[in-house]
């Protein structure tokens, strides 16, 4: 096919006075082709000059690639037998979908269909088969119309989980973003969790509603296990009892989307993709999960600068105090001042040995009470046979048994503090305990920083200390010792 460049070159050479033969020689075209395009150009030119038609139309006619009428062509190899066989294979796929489910990954490919037809003796190309399959599948697919929605302030909130890979404390793990998105306020919020269990699911709601100071009238979910306990029949769903209790407390309606219909909560689906990239595409390494949480908070402030959340907050349901989510149990303190909670041991103050305490279990925290008084709390850990020990719970006993400090599990559970002890206080454990007792109101990081400061000052003092001059008494002592040594060896005295 001759392109627009060749046609333009033909016209240019003919306008310079070259013959059709010479133009054909220079362009490599057939003389008849040269003649056809030159005559077409002359005809269009005459139409412009005679009728005064739009010059743009003539220009388009001169540079547009030629088109050919293929409406009368008949398919020679794509016969009725081929189409019938394709329909049979597609019907076979529908039967398999009904047996295996719509979301199975064992669908037959276009190449397999083409090879099946070739093995059955049909002489046809794969491109023809691909085009036919696209047409047949499009004809059988039910057309779906989507209705654009618009929501008022405070009316609708959408929820979802999204996964993200982070390196925390030099270990790469999968974390889960609990994400809320407001379609009307164009506001997005998220918090990181180590799992998607019920504790994290409920805690994210309590934390978000507390942060916002109010509640939306409706919260939309997909069919996750934390929302739907089980399906009854084709369309009926039994909702999770804990979610129902929380919705009754805060006053919001529960809206569950249809199965595999992510478009019904498209705002939060988009928010998952946006936050995953905006928060962690460039920054994905942190010292701790707490550092990652603080980073997320600061970045969300920037990302939500253009939102309408301040206007929307005035339309929210009234504030409710945080919902209590703890599972409450009791535990007995053993002789090592430890309690056992779900196969993990946690320390409590030593004066509680042999007593029974109340334990409140949150998804990420353990709080211990004696009566109505909170005596300690720990970050909750998961595992079998693990221990979470606070050395501050044993200060009274250690002050009477300072020799037990170096090998204690309490000290070994804080590697940085253990290293400081081994380097600077191994011979003075009582002094180490005294410093801990004086500063027991500080947290672990502050205690470590305090010891580092003390040991640093001590090293500087030793480095700048000046050698004292030798006294007259010291000089006499050294002389006597030297004389005694010479006497033993048979030498002369000094």
C-alpha atoms as one frame of an Amber mdcrd trajectory, in Angstrom:
protein
   0.000   0.000   0.000   1.277   3.455  -0.917   1.605   5.775   2.057   1.052
   9.520   2.331   4.779  10.198   2.014   4.996   8.448  -1.364   1.873  10.238
  -2.616   3.324  13.592  -1.560   6.582  12.777  -3.348   4.683  11.842  -6.544
   2.847  15.180  -6.550   6.060  17.133  -5.849   7.993  15.451  -8.704   5.114
  15.853 -11.180   4.857  19.556 -10.296   8.542  19.848 -11.214   7.721  18.572
 -14.708   9.013  14.999 -14.543   7.279  12.334 -16.619   5.407   9.423 -15.125
   8.252   7.119 -16.152  10.879   9.278 -14.390   8.737   9.656 -11.283   8.207
   5.880 -11.182  11.963   5.322 -11.498  12.786   7.730  -8.666  10.082   6.545
  -6.266  10.135   2.844  -7.137   6.385   2.879  -7.838   4.519   1.485 -10.777
   3.824   3.971 -13.604   0.120   3.236 -13.364   0.187   4.032  -9.636   1.982
   7.307 -10.364  -0.611   8.179 -12.972  -3.519   7.317 -10.638  -2.336   9.553
  -7.796  -1.398  12.414 -10.085  -4.798  12.335 -11.787  -6.519  12.189  -8.360
  -4.535  15.226  -7.254  -5.469  17.163 -10.424  -9.127  16.289  -9.977  -9.216
  17.500  -6.352  -7.340  20.623  -7.306  -9.844  21.429 -10.037 -12.715  20.933
  -7.568 -11.198  23.529  -5.238 -10.663  26.032  -8.038 -14.084  25.571  -9.611
 -16.479  25.123  -6.692 -14.545  26.868  -3.923 -14.952  23.915  -1.570 -13.132
  23.690   1.750  -9.384  23.482   1.149  -9.074  21.350   4.308 -11.148  18.622
   2.675  -8.811  18.542  -0.312  -5.755  18.436   1.927  -7.220  15.521   3.888
  -8.047  13.704   0.649  -4.461  14.151  -0.596  -2.667  12.936   2.540  -5.095
  10.296   3.914  -4.117   6.698   3.269  -6.321   5.019   0.680  -9.133   2.867
   2.024 -10.587  -0.206   0.444 -14.139  -1.492   0.582 -14.034  -4.956   2.116
 -17.750  -5.195   2.853 -18.347  -7.506  -0.062 -15.580  -9.906   0.831 -16.486
 -13.375   2.045 -14.530 -15.369   4.573 -12.978 -18.292   2.826 -11.620 -20.303
   5.767 -13.811 -19.163   8.664 -16.818 -21.281   7.830 -20.046 -22.088   9.658
 -18.467 -25.373  10.800 -15.600 -23.482  12.444 -17.942 -21.107  14.281 -20.134
 -23.973  15.431 -17.093 -25.757  16.867 -15.949 -22.564  18.640 -19.375 -22.175
  20.243 -19.187 -25.789  21.476 -15.789 -25.149  23.099 -17.047 -21.952  24.776
 -20.086 -23.813  26.095 -17.723 -26.438  27.500 -15.949 -23.605  29.377 -19.248
 -22.430  30.875 -19.978 -25.929  32.181 -16.522 -26.053  33.776 -17.128 -22.655
  35.418 -20.312 -23.958  37.003 -18.487 -27.008  38.382 -15.265 -25.347  39.577
 -16.551 -21.870  40.366 -16.250 -18.603  38.462 -12.842 -17.670  39.921 -10.865
 -20.813  39.068  -7.625 -20.398  37.100  -7.939 -23.339  34.718  -9.561 -21.595
  31.775  -8.735 -22.806  28.271  -6.593 -20.365  26.268  -7.032 -19.135  22.697
  -3.906 -21.042  21.696  -5.319 -24.304  23.068  -8.567 -23.738  21.146  -6.588
 -23.041  17.959  -4.495 -26.200  18.415  -7.684 -28.205  19.047  -9.165 -26.984
  15.742  -5.922 -27.706  13.862  -5.829 -31.239  15.298  -9.415 -31.729  14.092
  -8.419 -30.849  10.518  -9.589 -27.220  10.240  -7.297 -25.124   8.028  -7.411
 -21.700   9.632  -5.029 -19.140  11.175  -4.726 -18.294  14.885  -5.323 -14.570
  14.296  -8.696 -15.385  12.735  -9.568 -17.607  15.717  -8.559 -14.887  18.201
 -10.807 -12.314  16.491 -13.722 -14.726  16.364 -13.369 -15.691  20.036 -13.279
 -12.022  21.078 -16.498 -11.397  19.163 -18.281 -14.482  20.516 -17.271 -13.792
  24.122 -18.336 -10.153  23.832 -21.730 -11.209  22.472 -22.272 -13.655  25.355
 -21.116 -11.287  28.077 -23.884  -9.484  29.894 -23.509  -5.734  29.613 -23.414
  -4.006  32.996 -24.296  -0.375  33.553 -22.750   1.447  36.513 -24.698   4.220
  38.234 -22.601   7.146  39.429 -23.147   7.896  43.131 -22.951  11.089  45.183
 -22.954  11.127  48.989 -23.598  13.805  51.578 -21.191  14.691  54.385 -21.274
  12.183  57.240 -23.379   9.730  55.261 -20.955   7.033  54.081 -17.609   5.576
  55.163 -15.820   2.691  53.433 -13.436   0.154  55.009 -10.869  -2.327  53.718
  -7.539  -4.001  54.454  -4.477  -3.709  52.211  -1.157  -5.554  52.414   2.266
  -3.917  52.320   5.817  -5.307  52.610   8.109  -3.454  55.042  11.576  -3.975
  56.490  11.335  -3.384  60.242  14.303  -4.021  62.521  16.134  -5.517  59.492
  13.401  -8.119  58.922  11.112  -8.099  55.876   7.524  -8.925  56.775   3.992
  -8.427  55.480   1.932  -5.850  57.367  -1.725  -4.918  56.959  -3.137  -1.426
  56.473  -6.599  -0.921  57.965  -7.982   1.828  55.727 -10.993   4.125  56.066
 -12.066   6.356  53.163 -14.788   9.006  53.065 -16.261   9.530  49.555 -17.805
  12.912  50.414 -14.902  14.301  52.440 -12.202  12.851  50.137 -10.373  11.783
  53.291  -8.153   8.703  53.777  -6.820   7.225  57.035  -4.877   4.066  57.805
  -3.094   2.224  60.610  -0.611  -0.645  60.389  -1.284  -4.038  61.971   0.544
  -7.357  61.997  -2.598  -9.302  61.030  -6.225  -8.943  59.929  -7.775 -10.748
  62.889 -10.804  -9.611  64.844  -8.730  -7.670  67.381  -7.048  -5.557  64.709
 -10.335  -5.095  62.831 -12.225  -3.781  65.864  -9.290  -1.768  67.199  -8.941
   0.118  63.915 -12.564   1.288  64.196 -12.171   2.445  67.792  -8.912   4.272
  67.002 -10.395   5.981  63.921 -13.646   7.092  65.575 -11.639   8.401  68.544
  -9.332  10.275  66.145 -12.283  11.817  64.263 -14.376  12.608  67.324 -17.529
  11.213  65.731 -19.040   8.493  63.558 -20.481   8.186  60.040 -24.064   7.013
  59.581 -23.086   4.064  57.384 -19.919   1.969  57.062 -19.443  -0.189  53.958
 -17.513  -3.495  53.973 -16.789  -6.363  51.633 -17.482  -9.978  52.617 -14.421
 -10.458  54.844 -14.592 -12.951  57.706 -14.645 -10.196  60.334 -17.886  -8.901
  58.789 -19.763 -12.005  57.566 -19.770 -15.027  59.877 -21.465 -17.274  57.329
 -23.640 -17.242  54.219 -27.201 -18.507  54.417 -28.495 -19.527  51.022 -27.577
 -17.487  47.971 -28.042 -13.925  49.204 -28.570 -14.011  52.979 -25.576 -13.294
  55.251 -25.106 -13.695  58.972 -23.063 -10.757  60.279 -20.338 -11.011  62.895
 -21.716 -10.567  66.419 -18.849  -8.297  67.542 -19.383  -5.974  64.581 -23.106
  -5.801  65.327 -22.356  -4.824  68.952 -19.908  -2.147  67.849 -22.361  -0.699
  65.294 -25.060  -0.553  67.971 -22.690   1.262  70.344 -21.502   3.869  67.826
 -24.818   4.082  65.953 -23.757   3.338  62.356 -25.458   1.071  59.813 -23.600
  -1.918  58.337 -23.590  -2.160  54.546 -22.022  -5.275  52.974 -21.281  -5.275
  49.243 -22.165  -8.090  46.874 -19.568 -10.813  46.397 -16.736  -9.931  44.003
 -18.133  -6.411  43.563 -15.265  -4.173  44.598 -16.732  -1.336  42.542 -19.472
  -0.985  45.185 -16.832   0.477  47.540 -14.585   1.963  44.911 -13.372   4.869
  47.066 -11.566   2.660  49.566 -10.382   0.278  46.835  -8.651   3.225  45.198
  -7.389   4.435  48.590  -5.611   1.101  49.164  -3.608   1.533  45.947  -2.913
   5.222  46.524  -1.762   4.891  50.149   0.379   1.844  49.424   2.331   3.826
  46.827   2.306   7.275  48.442   3.369   5.984  51.858   5.741   3.125  51.120
   7.030   3.264  47.537  10.094   5.263  48.604  10.196   4.759  52.382   9.824
   1.138  53.499  12.583   0.596  56.107  11.999   1.413  59.793  13.626   0.656
  63.135  10.347  -0.434  64.732   6.636  -0.697  64.055   6.082   2.356  66.256
   8.415   4.365  63.997   6.415   3.203  60.982   3.142   4.260  62.661   4.509
   7.733  63.397   5.700   8.061  59.803   2.229   7.110  58.526   0.595   9.743
  60.756   2.845  12.525  59.484   2.408  11.535  55.822  -1.381  11.308  56.147
  -1.478  14.906  57.356   0.220  15.938  54.111  -1.874  13.702  51.842  -5.170
  14.950  53.359  -4.392  18.664  53.094  -6.882  19.106  50.232  -9.641  17.001
  51.781 -12.974  18.345  53.037 -12.814  16.524  56.358 -13.114  19.694  58.474
 -16.455  20.491  56.841 -17.581  16.860  57.122 -16.773  16.564  60.841 -19.650
  18.886  61.693 -22.073  16.367  60.117 -20.861  13.270  62.014 -22.822  11.467
  64.706 -21.972  12.617  68.259 -18.751  11.450  69.891 -18.807   8.243  71.932
 -16.062   7.207  74.404 -13.796   4.435  73.068 -15.455   1.026  73.065 -13.841
  -1.420  75.500 -12.415  -4.262  73.408 -10.473  -6.259  75.987 -11.026  -9.921
  76.806 -10.933 -10.089  80.610  -9.422 -13.087  82.421  -7.597 -13.839  85.686
  -4.144 -15.302  86.260  -2.072 -16.399  89.249   1.420 -14.954  89.747   4.070
 -17.700  90.110   7.159 -17.604  92.312   9.202 -15.932  89.534   6.635 -13.092
  89.436   5.300 -14.166  86.028   1.771 -14.745  84.770   0.835 -16.917  81.790
  -1.414 -15.433  79.100  -2.083 -17.524  75.968   1.172 -19.560  76.274   3.263
 -16.372  76.800   4.646 -15.340  80.194   4.594 -11.695  81.337   6.246 -10.218
  84.436   4.368  -8.329  87.138   5.671  -6.425  90.207   7.362  -8.846  92.638
   5.116  -7.994  95.588   2.251  -9.780  93.772   3.875 -13.247  93.946   1.294
 -15.989  94.702  -1.618 -13.562  94.244  -4.362 -13.668  91.590  -4.608 -10.685
  89.230  -7.061  -9.481  86.564  -5.756  -9.448  82.987  -7.216  -7.352  80.156
  -6.133  -8.692  76.767  -6.164  -6.234  73.871  -5.024  -7.141  70.366  -1.639
  -5.442  70.901  -1.386  -4.989  74.656  -1.703  -6.768  78.010  -2.863  -4.782
  81.069  -2.682  -6.264  84.569  -4.869  -5.090  87.463  -4.922  -5.770  91.184
  -8.484  -4.955  92.104  -9.266  -1.715  90.276  -5.649  -0.546  90.166  -3.514
  -1.096  87.056  -0.143  -2.486  88.157   1.597  -2.938  84.786   1.156  -3.328
  81.051   3.097  -5.100  78.297   3.159  -5.139  74.523   1.367  -8.331  73.548
   3.443 -10.941  71.723   2.404 -14.139  69.963   4.203 -17.448  70.277   4.659
 -20.509  72.418   6.960 -20.366  75.443   7.980 -16.721  74.949   8.518 -14.241
  77.797   8.034 -10.494  78.166   9.921  -9.335  81.282  10.403  -5.882  82.786
  13.520  -5.634  84.949  11.860  -2.854  86.979   9.531  -5.477  88.477  12.492
  -7.124  90.292  14.467  -4.166  91.694  13.802  -4.941  95.379  14.956  -8.564
  95.060  17.965  -7.637  92.928  19.071  -5.041  95.479  19.383  -7.908  98.000
  20.883 -10.285  95.438  23.067  -8.093  93.173  25.062 -11.086  92.032  21.989
 -12.413  90.230  21.798  -9.420  87.885  24.321 -10.495  85.222  22.605 -13.777
  84.321  19.009 -12.687  84.897  16.494 -13.123  82.092  15.176  -9.662  82.952
  18.495  -8.035  82.018  19.118 -10.288  79.005  15.726  -9.277  77.595  17.186
  -5.771  77.027  20.356  -6.435  74.951  21.527  -2.791  74.929  21.263  -2.539
  78.711  22.963  -5.924  79.096  25.901  -4.708  76.988  26.278  -1.585  79.156
  26.200  -3.695  82.323  28.835  -6.138  81.050  31.140  -3.309  79.979  30.857
  -0.885  82.888  29.033  -2.451  85.866  29.978  -6.142  85.924  32.059  -5.551
  89.072  29.647  -3.046  90.628  26.165  -4.559  90.149  24.824  -2.842  93.265
  25.591   0.565  91.736  23.761  -0.545  88.587  20.672  -1.484  90.619  20.772
   1.815  92.498  20.712   3.782  89.232  17.768   1.694  87.990  15.868   2.248
  91.243  16.407   6.008  91.146  15.087   6.191  87.576  12.402   3.496  87.567
   9.823   6.058  86.413  11.563   6.211  82.997  10.844   3.845  80.117  13.424
   1.411  78.716  14.721   3.675  75.936  15.222   6.534  78.387  17.002   4.212
  80.852  19.405   3.032  78.122  20.086   6.633  77.080  20.764   7.585  80.719
  23.306   4.789  81.178  25.009   5.696  77.897  25.344   9.276  79.086  26.782
   8.205  82.449  29.305   5.798  80.905  30.291   8.386  78.297  30.969  11.014
  80.971  32.983   8.475  82.958  35.133   7.647  79.922  35.743  11.346  79.238
  36.744  11.904  82.864  39.253   9.079  82.707  40.659  10.361  79.419  41.321
  13.888  80.720  42.551  12.930  84.232  46.029  14.298  85.072  48.863  12.200
  86.621  49.522  13.390  90.183  53.153  14.238  91.180  54.904  11.570  93.254
  55.065  12.513  96.934  58.261  12.312  99.031  56.886   9.281 100.903  56.168
   7.458  97.645  59.705   8.215  96.476  61.234   6.689  99.651  59.034   3.616
  99.279  60.092   3.047  95.681  63.794   3.497  96.618  63.505   0.926  99.419
  61.863  -1.595  97.132  64.574  -1.110  94.506  67.381  -1.569  97.083  65.780
  -4.759  98.363  65.615  -6.142  94.851  69.285  -5.410  94.186  70.264  -6.999
  97.477  68.589 -10.221  96.524  70.361 -10.269  93.153  73.706  -9.378  94.843
  73.945  -5.921  93.343  74.892  -2.570  94.832  72.352  -0.367  96.601  71.030
   2.859  95.101
